[in-house]
C-alpha cells in the first residue's frame, strides 16, 4: 500500500514539473543569415542599420561570400553605420583589381610594367593563363586591417557575435564551414569569386566562393542554437540574355540554377525573410554601393513589424556599442617569415622597409606588402598580428609563385623608330631565388634588342647586367655633328644612320622604392654614318665607328603616380659618364666627362587638371674633339638614346652642342576617364660651352609649342601632337602608339 502511495506521489510531481517546463517560454536566440551576391551584398549593410536602430540583438551570424565579409565585420564588433562609412570610402576598383601603386615598385619593376602590353605565363614551352583576374591581395589586406582587433581570436564563437562562413573546396566540390582560425583568412576564402579571384589556399585546401555550394547557410545557423532566423537574400533570380553582360554575370547565372531552387525551401524556413529589390544592379556594381545600401534599408523597413516583434521578446532594446576606431599605428617587435618561400630574409624585410622594433602606420605596412607583391615572386602574401599585451609580432606567410617564365608582348609606333613589335622572354629564379633575366627582341623598321639580368637584394646593393642594341635613321641638318659638314658635302641635310651597342655592369641601392643610386662600368660601340652621297662611291661616309669605355653613376628620384600622364609627384635624374678610353676611329680622343640632369614636378590643380613643370641641362667636361656625345635636341619621345633630347617645335636631331639648358611647362586636362588634352611649351639654349660664356642665362634661342590628345590603353598611351616653333619653318605632327621600348 505504501509503495502505491509513493508511486502516485512521484507521478504527480513529475507531471507538475513537465507542465511547468511546457508553460515556461524558451529564451529567444536570433540568428542572422547573409547570402552572397557580389556588390549586391552591400544591401546587407542597409539591413544591419535598421536592426541596430531597432535595438535587436543578434546572437549568431552565418554568411557566404559578400555576406561573409559584411557578417564577419559585424560579428567582430562594427555597427551597421560604421560599415556604411567604411564601404563608402573603399575604392573597390582598386581593391579588386589588385592595382599596385607605382611607388611600390623599384625602378626595374617600374620599367618592367611600363613596357609590356600583355604578359602570359610560359612554362615547359606551353602558354598558360592565371586562375583568376586578381590574386585578392588588396582584398585580404583591407580585411586584415579591419579585423586586427580580433586577430588573436582563433575560435569564431569567441567573437563578440559567434560567426561562421562558407567556402567551397574547388577540388572536391564540397562546402567547407569556416569557424576557426584567422578571421581575415576565412572571410577572404569565402569571397574568392571564381574567375575574378584566384582560389584561396587555406589549411591545405584550395577554396573558392562558398556560394557555389551553400549560398544561404540557414541550417548551420540553426545548429548554432538560433531559435529564430532573420535572413537577407541578395541572390539574383535567373536573368535574360540582355541582362547577362559580363563573365561574372554568366558564372553567377550558372550557379543560380541550383541556388534558386534551394531558396524556395530555405525562404520558408526563415522567420523574417528580407529580399531587397536590387535587380537593376550587377555583382560588380560597387560604384553604386550607396544606392544598394539604401535598397537594403528600404526592404528591411518593409519588414519592420516582424522585426519589432522580435525585439519585443527581448528583455530590453539592445544597444550595439560603436567599435572604437583602430589605432592608425601598430608597434611591431619582430617580423616572422613563414611559408613556402626561399627568398633571403634580408630580401623580404628590405622590401617591407620595416626596421624592428618599430611603430609603423598601416599605410606604411600596406606599402611594404605592396612592395613585396610588386616583385611578382609570390603567389600569395598573407599576414596576421600575434598580440601580446601592447606588442605585436607580424607573422608573414609567403607562398612562392609557381611560375617563373613569362612571354610578354608589345606594339609601338613613333616618328623616329617607326613600327615595332616586341617579344620578350622573362625568366625568374634563373640562378638565384631573387634574380630575373629578361630579353626583348624588337622587330620592325629598326631591329633592336634589350637584355637585362638583375639580382634584387632588397635593402642591400643589388647587381645588374644590361646589354642593348639600338638603331634608327633620321634626316638631319648637315652641320649638326660637325660644324663644317655642310661645306664639306655641299648639302643642307643628310640621312644619318645611328647604331648603338651598349653593355653595362652596375650595382644599385634603392631607398623606399622611389630613390636609387647606381654606379657601374660601360662599354659602348657607336657608329654614325650616312649612305653614299656620290655615284662614284660605294661606301658610306662614316662619322664615327668607335668603342668607348667609361664609368658612370646615376641618381634617380621618382614619385610620379604615372609615367606617361603623371597627376602628382616629383622626378629627378642625374647622370655622369667619365669616358676613359676609345678605339678612336677619328684619332681625336682624350678623356672627357658628360654630365646631365632632369627635374620635373606634376602639380594637381584639380582632379582633372595637372600642371607639369620641368627643366633639364647637360654639359661636357674636358677638352676633347669627340662630338659623338654632344647634346642634340628635337622631336618627341621617351626612349631617345645617348644625349639625344626631345624638343617640341623642331624635328628630331635639329640643333645642339656640347652643352644645353631647357625648360618646359605642360597643362594636361583629363576631360574624360583616361582621355587627355594637353598643351606644352619648351625653351632652350644650346651650343658650345654655353655655361662658360654665360649664354645659358640669356633669352632662349629656341622655343616650341605643342597641343595634343592622349588616350591611356592597355597597349600603352596613344598620342598625337601638333608642334610648331615661332622661329618659323618648323611645324611637325608627332604620333605614337603603345608603350615606349
C-alpha positions in Angstrom: 0.0 0.0 0.0 2.8 2.4 0.9 4.6 1.7 -2.4 1.4 2.6 -4.3 1.1 5.9 -2.4 4.7 6.8 -3.1 4.4 5.9 -6.8 1.3 8.1 -7.2 3.0 11.0 -5.4 6.1 10.7 -7.6 4.0 10.6 -10.8 2.1 13.8 -9.7 5.3 15.7 -9.0 6.8 14.6 -12.4 3.7 15.7 -14.3 3.7 19.0 -12.5 7.3 19.6 -13.5 6.6 18.7 -17.1 3.7 21.1 -17.1 5.8 23.9 -15.7 8.5 23.3 -18.4 5.9 23.4 -21.1 4.5 26.7 -19.9 7.9 28.4 -19.4 8.9 30.0 -22.7 12.2 29.2 -24.4 14.7 32.0 -24.4 14.9 33.6 -27.9 18.1 33.3 -29.8 18.3 35.3 -33.0 20.4 34.0 -35.9 21.3 36.1 -39.0 21.9 34.6 -42.4 23.6 36.8 -45.1 23.8 35.4 -48.6 26.4 36.0 -51.3 25.8 38.2 -54.3 28.9 40.3 -55.0 28.2 44.1 -54.9 24.6 43.3 -54.2 25.7 42.1 -50.8 26.2 45.8 -49.8 22.5 45.7 -49.2 23.2 43.7 -46.0 24.6 46.9 -44.5 21.3 48.7 -45.0 19.5 45.9 -43.2 22.0 45.9 -40.3 21.5 49.7 -39.9 17.8 49.0 -39.4 18.5 46.1 -37.0 20.7 48.4 -34.9 18.2 51.2 -34.9 15.5 48.9 -33.5 17.8 47.6 -30.7 17.7 43.9 -31.9 20.5 41.8 -30.5 21.9 39.2 -32.9 23.2 36.0 -31.3 24.6 34.1 -34.3 25.7 35.0 -37.8 26.4 32.8 -40.8 27.4 34.2 -44.2 28.7 33.4 -47.6 30.8 35.5 -50.0 29.9 39.1 -49.6 27.6 38.0 -46.7 30.7 36.6 -45.1 32.6 39.9 -45.4 29.8 42.1 -44.1 28.7 39.5 -41.5 32.3 38.8 -40.3 32.9 42.5 -39.8 29.6 43.0 -38.0 30.4 39.9 -35.8 33.8 41.4 -34.9 32.1 44.5 -33.4 31.4 47.0 -36.1 27.9 48.6 -36.2 25.9 49.0 -39.4 26.6 52.7 -39.5 30.3 52.0 -39.2 30.2 49.5 -42.0 28.3 52.1 -44.2 31.1 54.6 -43.6 33.9 52.0 -44.3 32.5 50.7 -47.5 31.6 54.1 -48.9 35.2 55.1 -48.5 36.6 52.0 -50.3 37.8 52.2 -53.9 36.5 48.8 -55.0 38.0 49.0 -58.5 41.5 49.5 -57.0 41.0 46.8 -54.3 39.5 44.1 -56.6 42.0 44.6 -59.5 45.0 44.4 -57.1 46.3 47.7 -58.5 49.6 48.4 -57.0 50.8 51.9 -56.6 53.7 52.9 -58.8 55.5 53.9 -55.6 55.5 50.2 -54.6 57.8 49.2 -57.5 61.6 49.6 -57.8 62.9 51.4 -60.9 63.5 48.0 -62.5 59.9 47.0 -61.8 58.5 50.3 -63.0 60.3 49.9 -66.3 59.1 46.3 -66.4 55.4 47.2 -66.0 55.5 50.2 -68.3 56.9 48.4 -71.3 54.7 45.4 -72.0 51.0 45.2 -73.1 50.4 41.5 -72.5 52.1 39.0 -70.1 51.3 35.3 -70.0 53.0 32.5 -68.1 55.2 30.3 -70.2 56.3 27.0 -68.6 57.7 24.0 -70.4 57.2 25.7 -73.7 53.5 26.0 -73.0 51.5 29.1 -72.6 49.1 29.1 -69.6 46.7 31.6 -68.0 46.1 32.6 -64.4 43.3 31.0 -62.5 41.8 34.4 -61.7 42.0 38.0 -62.8 43.1 39.1 -59.3 45.1 37.4 -56.5 42.8 39.1 -54.0 45.9 40.6 -52.2 44.3 44.0 -51.7 41.0 42.5 -50.5 42.9 40.4 -47.9 44.9 43.4 -46.8 41.8 45.5 -46.3 40.1 42.8 -44.3 43.2 42.1 -42.2 43.4 45.7 -41.2 39.7 45.9 -40.4 39.8 42.8 -38.2 43.1 43.4 -36.4 41.3 44.0 -33.1 40.2 40.3 -33.1 43.4 38.8 -34.7 44.0 36.8 -31.5 40.6 35.1 -31.7 41.0 31.6 -33.1 37.5 30.2 -32.4 34.9 32.4 -34.1 32.4 31.5 -31.3 34.6 33.8 -29.1 33.9 36.8 -31.3 31.5 39.5 -30.0 28.9 37.6 -32.0 29.6 33.9 -32.8 30.2 33.6 -36.5 31.0 31.2 -39.3 31.2 31.4 -43.1 31.1 29.0 -46.0 33.7 28.4 -48.7 33.9 25.7 -51.3 36.8 23.1 -51.8 37.4 23.5 -55.5 39.0 20.0 -55.7 36.1 18.1 -54.1 33.2 20.5 -54.7 32.2 20.2 -51.1 31.1 23.0 -48.8 33.6 23.9 -46.1 32.4 25.5 -42.9 35.0 28.0 -41.5 34.5 28.8 -37.9 38.1 28.7 -36.6 41.5 30.1 -37.4 42.2 33.6 -38.6 39.1 35.7 -39.4 40.7 37.5 -42.4 41.7 34.2 -44.0 38.2 32.8 -43.6 36.4 35.8 -45.0 38.8 36.1 -47.9 38.4 32.4 -48.8 34.6 32.7 -48.7 34.6 35.6 -51.0 37.0 34.2 -53.7 34.6 34.6 -56.6 35.6 32.1 -59.4 37.4 33.7 -62.4 37.6 37.1 -60.6 39.8 35.9 -57.8 42.3 33.1 -57.6 41.5 30.2 -55.2 42.5 30.9 -51.6 44.8 28.3 -50.1 43.9 27.6 -46.5 45.0 24.6 -44.4 45.9 22.6 -47.4 42.6 23.2 -49.2 42.1 25.3 -52.3 39.0 27.3 -51.5 36.7 29.4 -53.6 33.4 31.3 -53.1 31.0 29.5 -50.8 28.1 30.5 -52.9 29.0 27.7 -55.3 27.8 25.1 -52.7 25.8 26.9 -50.0 24.9 30.5 -50.5 22.3 30.7 -47.7 23.5 28.5 -44.8 20.3 28.7 -42.7 20.5 25.2 -41.4 24.0 25.7 -39.9 22.8 28.9 -38.2 20.1 26.9 -36.5 22.6 24.3 -35.5 24.5 27.0 -33.6 21.4 27.5 -31.4 19.3 30.0 -33.2 15.5 29.7 -32.4 14.5 32.4 -34.9 16.3 33.5 -38.1 16.5 36.8 -39.9 17.7 36.1 -43.5 18.9 38.6 -46.1 18.8 37.2 -49.7 20.7 39.2 -52.3 20.9 36.4 -54.8 19.8 37.0 -58.4 16.8 35.5 -60.0 17.5 34.0 -63.4 18.3 36.7 -65.9 17.6 37.1 -69.6 20.2 37.5 -72.3 20.0 41.3 -72.3 21.0 41.3 -68.6 23.9 38.9 -68.9 26.6 41.5 -69.8 29.8 40.2 -68.1 31.6 37.0 -67.3 30.8 37.2 -63.6 27.1 37.6 -64.5 27.2 34.4 -66.6 29.0 32.4 -63.9 26.6 33.6 -61.3 23.7 32.6 -63.6 25.1 29.1 -63.9 25.4 28.8 -60.1 21.9 30.2 -59.6 20.3 27.3 -61.4 20.7 25.3 -58.1 20.6 28.1 -55.5 17.3 29.5 -56.7 15.7 26.0 -56.3 17.2 25.8 -52.8 15.9 29.2 -51.8 12.3 28.1 -52.4 12.6 25.9 -49.4 15.1 28.0 -47.3 13.0 31.1 -47.6 10.1 29.3 -46.0 12.4 28.3 -43.1 13.3 31.9 -42.5 11.2 33.8 -39.9 12.0 37.2 -41.2 12.9 36.9 -44.9 14.3 40.1 -46.5 15.0 40.2 -50.2 16.0 43.7 -51.4 14.9 44.9 -54.8 18.4 45.1 -56.4 17.7 43.6 -59.8 18.9 46.7 -61.6 22.4 46.1 -60.2 25.1 43.5 -61.1 27.6 41.6 -58.9 30.2 44.2 -59.8 28.1 47.4 -59.3 30.3 48.5 -56.5 30.4 52.1 -57.7 26.6 52.2 -56.9 27.2 51.0 -53.4 25.3 53.9 -51.7 22.2 53.1 -53.6 22.4 49.4 -53.0 22.8 50.0 -49.2 19.7 52.3 -49.4 17.7 49.5 -51.1 18.6 47.1 -48.3 17.4 49.6 -45.7 14.1 50.1 -47.6 13.4 46.4 -47.7 14.3 45.9 -44.0 11.8 48.8 -43.1 9.2 46.9 -45.1 9.5 44.1 -42.6 9.7 46.4 -39.6 6.6 44.9 -37.8 8.2 41.5 -37.8 11.5 42.9 -36.6 9.8 44.9 -33.8 8.1 41.7 -32.7 11.4 40.1 -32.3 12.8 43.0 -30.3 9.7 43.0 -28.1 10.6 39.5 -26.9 14.0 40.7 -25.7 14.3 42.0 -22.1 15.2 45.5 -23.3 16.4 47.2 -26.5 20.0 46.2 -27.3 22.4 49.0 -28.0 25.3 47.8 -30.1 28.3 49.8 -28.9 30.3 51.5 -31.6 33.7 49.8 -32.0 36.5 52.2 -31.1 38.4 53.5 -34.1 41.5 51.3 -34.6 44.8 52.9 -33.9 46.5 54.3 -37.0 49.8 52.8 -35.9 51.0 49.5 -34.6 54.1 48.6 -32.7 55.9 45.6 -34.3 58.5 43.9 -32.2 59.6 41.4 -34.7 58.8 40.1 -38.2 58.4 36.3 -38.5 58.6 35.0 -42.1 56.9 31.6 -42.7 55.5 29.7 -45.7 56.8 28.1 -48.9 59.4 30.6 -50.0 63.2 30.5 -50.3 64.0 34.2 -50.5 66.6 35.6 -48.1 65.2 37.2 -45.0 67.1 40.4 -45.9 65.3 40.5 -49.3 61.9 40.2 -47.6 62.4 42.7 -44.8 64.2 45.0 -47.2 61.1 45.1 -49.4 58.9 45.7 -46.3 61.1 48.6 -45.3 60.4 47.8 -41.6 63.2 48.1 -39.1 62.0 46.2 -36.0 61.2 47.0 -33.3 59.3 50.0 -34.6 55.9 51.7 -34.5 54.6 52.0 -38.1 51.4 53.2 -39.7 49.0 50.8 -41.5 49.7 52.9 -44.6 53.4 52.1 -44.3 52.6 48.4 -43.8 50.3 48.4 -46.8 53.2 50.0 -48.8 55.6 47.3 -47.6 53.2 44.5 -48.6 52.7 46.2 -52.0 56.5 46.3 -52.4 56.6 42.5 -51.9 53.6 41.9 -54.2 55.1 44.2 -56.9 58.1 41.8 -57.4 55.7 39.1 -58.8 57.6 36.5 -56.9 54.8 35.5 -54.6 51.5 33.7 -55.3 50.1 35.0 -52.1 51.2 37.2 -49.2 49.2 36.7 -46.0 49.9 38.1 -42.6 48.5 38.4 -39.2 49.3 40.1 -35.9 50.4 38.0 -32.9 49.3 40.1 -30.0 50.8 40.0 -26.5 49.6 42.9 -24.4 50.7 46.0 -26.4 53.3 44.3 -28.5 52.5 42.8 -31.9 54.6 40.4 -33.9 54.0 40.5 -37.6 53.6 36.9 -38.9 54.2 36.8 -42.7 53.0 33.7 -44.7 54.6 33.8 -48.1 53.7 31.4 -50.9 56.2 31.5 -53.7 54.9 31.9 -57.3 54.9 28.6 -59.1 55.6 30.1 -62.5 59.0 31.6 -63.2 58.9 32.0 -67.0 56.8 34.5 -69.0 56.2 35.6 -72.5 55.4 39.3 -73.0 54.4 41.3 -76.0 54.2 44.9 -77.0 53.4 47.1 -80.1 54.7 50.5 -80.8 54.9 53.2 -83.5 56.5 56.6 -83.4 58.0 59.0 -85.9 61.6 58.1 -85.2 61.7 54.3 -84.7 58.6 53.7 -86.9 56.7 50.5 -86.4 57.9 47.9 -83.9 56.7 44.6 -82.4 58.3 43.3 -79.3 58.5 39.7 -78.0 60.0 39.3 -74.5 61.1 36.3 -72.6 61.5 36.7 -68.8 62.9 34.1 -66.5 62.8 34.5 -62.8 65.0 32.4 -60.4 67.4 31.6 -63.2 70.4 31.1 -60.9 69.2 32.6 -57.6 65.9 32.9 -55.9 65.9 36.6 -56.2 67.2 37.1 -59.7 65.5 37.8 -63.0 66.7 37.7 -66.7 64.8 39.4 -69.4 65.3 39.5 -73.2 63.4 41.9 -75.6 63.5 41.1 -79.3 62.2 44.1 -81.3 61.2 43.6 -84.9 60.1 46.2 -87.3 61.6 49.1 -89.3 64.6 49.1 -86.9 65.9 45.9 -85.4 66.8 46.2 -81.7 67.2 44.1 -78.6 67.4 44.7 -74.8 68.8 42.2 -72.3 68.9 42.6 -68.6 70.0 40.4 -65.7 69.1 41.7 -62.2 69.8 40.4 -58.7 67.4 42.1 -56.3 68.9 42.2 -52.9 66.3 44.4 -51.2 67.8 46.9 -48.9 71.4 45.8 -49.8 73.2 46.6 -53.0 71.5 45.0 -56.0 73.5 43.9 -59.0 72.7 44.3 -62.7 73.9 43.5 -66.2 72.5 45.2 -69.2 73.1 44.9 -72.9 71.3 46.8 -75.6 71.4 47.3 -79.4 69.6 50.3 -80.8 69.4 51.7 -84.4 67.4 54.2 -86.4 67.7 56.6 -89.4 66.9 60.2 -89.5 67.3 63.2 -91.8 69.3 65.9 -90.0 70.9 69.2 -90.7 74.3 68.5 -92.2 76.1 70.7 -89.6 74.7 69.1 -86.5 77.5 66.6 -86.0 80.4 68.8 -87.3 80.5 72.5 -88.0 82.0 72.1 -91.4 79.8 69.2 -92.6 77.7 71.4 -94.8 80.7 72.9 -96.5 82.3 69.5 -97.0 79.3 67.9 -98.6 77.7 70.9 -100.1 74.3 69.8 -98.6 71.9 71.2 -96.1 70.6 67.8 -94.9 71.9 64.2 -94.8 70.4 60.9 -93.7 72.1 59.8 -90.5 72.3 56.1 -89.7 72.8 55.5 -85.9 73.7 52.2 -84.4 74.5 51.9 -80.7 75.6 48.7 -78.9 75.9 49.2 -75.1 76.9 46.9 -72.3 76.8 47.8 -68.6 77.6 46.3 -65.3 76.3 48.2 -62.3 75.3 48.0 -58.6 72.3 49.8 -57.3 70.8 50.7 -53.9 67.2 51.6 -53.5 65.5 53.6 -50.7 61.8 53.3 -50.3 61.4 52.2 -54.0 61.5 55.9 -55.0 65.2 56.7 -54.8 68.0 54.9 -56.3 71.8 55.4 -56.7 73.9 53.3 -59.0 77.5 53.1 -60.1 78.9 51.0 -62.9 81.1 50.5 -65.9 80.0 50.7 -69.5 81.2 49.6 -72.9 79.7 51.3 -75.9 80.2 50.7 -79.6 78.9 53.7 -81.5 78.6 54.1 -85.2 77.3 57.2 -87.1 77.3 57.1 -90.9 75.4 58.1 -93.9 74.7 56.3 -97.2 76.9 57.0 -100.1 76.4 60.6 -101.4 78.1 60.2 -104.7 77.6 57.9 -107.7 81.4 57.4 -107.7 81.5 55.8 -104.2 80.0 52.5 -103.0 81.0 53.2 -99.4 79.1 55.0 -96.7 80.5 58.2 -95.2 81.4 57.2 -91.6 81.5 59.9 -88.9 82.3 57.7 -86.0 82.8 53.9 -85.6 84.5 53.6 -82.2 84.4 51.6 -79.0 84.2 53.7 -75.8 84.9 52.6 -72.2 83.5 54.6 -69.3 82.5 54.5 -65.7 79.2 56.1 -64.6 77.0 57.0 -61.8 73.3 57.7 -61.7 70.9 59.2 -59.2 67.2 58.9 -59.6 64.2 60.0 -57.6 60.7 59.3 -58.9 57.3 59.8 -57.1 55.2 60.3 -60.2 52.0 58.3 -60.0 52.1 57.6 -63.7 55.0 57.7 -66.2 53.1 59.0 -69.2 50.3 61.1 -67.6 51.5 62.0 -64.1 49.0 63.8 -62.0 51.2 64.4 -59.0 54.7 63.7 -57.9 58.3 64.7 -58.4 61.0 63.4 -60.6 64.8 63.8 -60.8 67.5 62.0 -62.7 71.2 62.9 -62.7 73.8 61.0 -64.8 77.5 61.3 -65.2 79.8 59.4 -67.5 83.6 59.6 -67.5 85.0 58.3 -70.8 88.4 56.8 -70.1 89.4 55.1 -73.4 88.3 54.6 -77.0 89.4 52.7 -80.1 89.4 56.3 -81.5 88.2 55.9 -85.1 88.7 59.6 -85.8 92.1 59.8 -83.9 90.8 62.7 -81.7 90.1 61.1 -78.3 91.2 62.4 -75.0 89.5 61.8 -71.6 86.3 63.7 -71.0 83.1 63.6 -69.0 79.5 64.2 -69.7 77.0 65.3 -67.0 73.3 65.7 -67.5 70.3 66.1 -65.3 66.5 66.4 -65.4 64.0 67.6 -62.9 60.2 67.6 -63.1 57.1 68.1 -61.0 53.4 67.2 -61.6 51.1 69.5 -59.6 47.4 68.7 -59.4 45.2 71.8 -59.7 42.0 69.8 -59.7 41.0 66.2 -60.1 41.3 66.6 -63.9 43.8 69.4 -64.4 47.6 69.0 -63.9 50.4 71.4 -64.3 53.7 69.9 -65.2 57.0 71.8 -64.8 60.4 70.6 -65.9 63.9 71.5 -66.6 67.0 69.7 -67.9 70.6 70.5 -68.7 73.8 68.9 -69.7 77.5 69.8 -70.4 80.8 68.3 -71.3 83.8 68.5 -69.0 87.3 68.3 -70.5 89.0 69.3 -73.8 88.1 66.7 -76.4 87.2 66.8 -80.1 84.8 63.9 -79.8 81.4 65.2 -80.8 79.5 61.9 -80.8 78.3 62.5 -77.3 77.2 66.1 -77.9 73.6 67.0 -76.9 71.2 67.1 -79.9 67.7 68.3 -79.4 64.4 68.0 -81.3 61.4 65.7 -81.7 59.2 63.9 -79.2 59.9 60.7 -77.4 60.5 58.8 -74.2 63.2 56.4 -75.4 65.8 58.5 -77.1 69.4 57.2 -76.6 72.6 58.7 -75.6 72.3 62.5 -75.4 69.5 62.9 -77.9 66.9 65.1 -76.2 63.2 65.8 -77.1 62.2 69.3 -78.0 58.8 70.4 -79.4 58.7 72.6 -82.5 61.7 71.0 -84.2 62.2 67.7 -85.9 64.5 65.0 -84.4 68.2 65.9 -84.1 67.8 69.5 -85.2 70.2 71.5 -83.1 72.6 71.2 -80.2 76.2 71.4 -78.9 78.3 70.2 -76.1 76.0 71.9 -73.6 72.4 72.9 -73.3 69.7 74.0 -70.9 66.0 73.5 -71.4 62.7 74.4 -69.5 59.2 73.2 -70.2 55.7 73.6 -68.9 52.7 71.3 -69.6 49.0 71.7 -68.9 47.1 68.3 -69.0 43.3 68.1 -68.7 41.7 64.7 -68.3 38.3 65.6 -69.7 37.1 62.0 -69.6 38.5 58.9 -67.9 41.9 58.2 -69.5 41.3 60.8 -72.2 43.7 63.8 -72.1 44.1 67.0 -74.0 47.3 68.9 -73.3 49.3 72.0 -74.2 53.1 72.2 -73.8 55.8 74.8 -74.2 59.5 74.4 -74.2 62.5 76.7 -74.4 66.2 76.1 -74.7 69.7 77.4 -75.3 72.3 75.1 -76.8 75.8 75.4 -78.3 79.4 75.3 -77.5 80.4 76.0 -73.8 77.3 78.0 -73.0 77.9 77.7 -69.3 81.3 79.3 -69.7 80.3 82.3 -71.7 77.0 83.0 -69.9 74.8 82.2 -72.9 72.7 79.7 -70.8 71.3 82.7 -68.8 70.3 84.7 -71.9 67.0 84.9 -73.6 66.2 81.4 -75.2 67.4 80.9 -78.7 65.0 78.1 -79.3 61.3 77.7 -78.4 58.5 75.4 -79.4 54.9 74.6 -78.6 52.6 71.6 -78.9 48.9 70.8 -78.5 47.8 67.2 -78.3 45.5 64.4 -77.4 46.3 61.3 -75.4 44.5 58.1 -74.6 45.6 55.6 -72.0 45.0 52.0 -73.2 46.2 48.5 -72.2 48.7 48.8 -75.1 50.1 52.0 -73.6 49.5 55.6 -74.5 48.1 56.7 -77.9 49.2 60.3 -78.6 49.0 62.7 -81.4 50.6 66.2 -81.1 50.9 69.1 -83.4 54.0 71.1 -82.7 55.4 74.4 -84.0 58.1 77.0 -83.4 57.7 80.8 -83.7 61.2 80.8 -85.3 59.4 79.6 -88.4 59.7 76.8 -90.8 59.3 74.3 -88.0 56.0 72.6 -87.6 55.5 68.8 -87.0 52.9 66.2 -86.3 54.1 63.6 -83.9 52.2 60.3 -83.4 52.9 57.4 -81.2 51.1 54.2 -80.3 51.8 52.0 -77.3 54.4 51.7 -74.6 57.9 53.1 -75.5 60.6 50.5 -75.8 
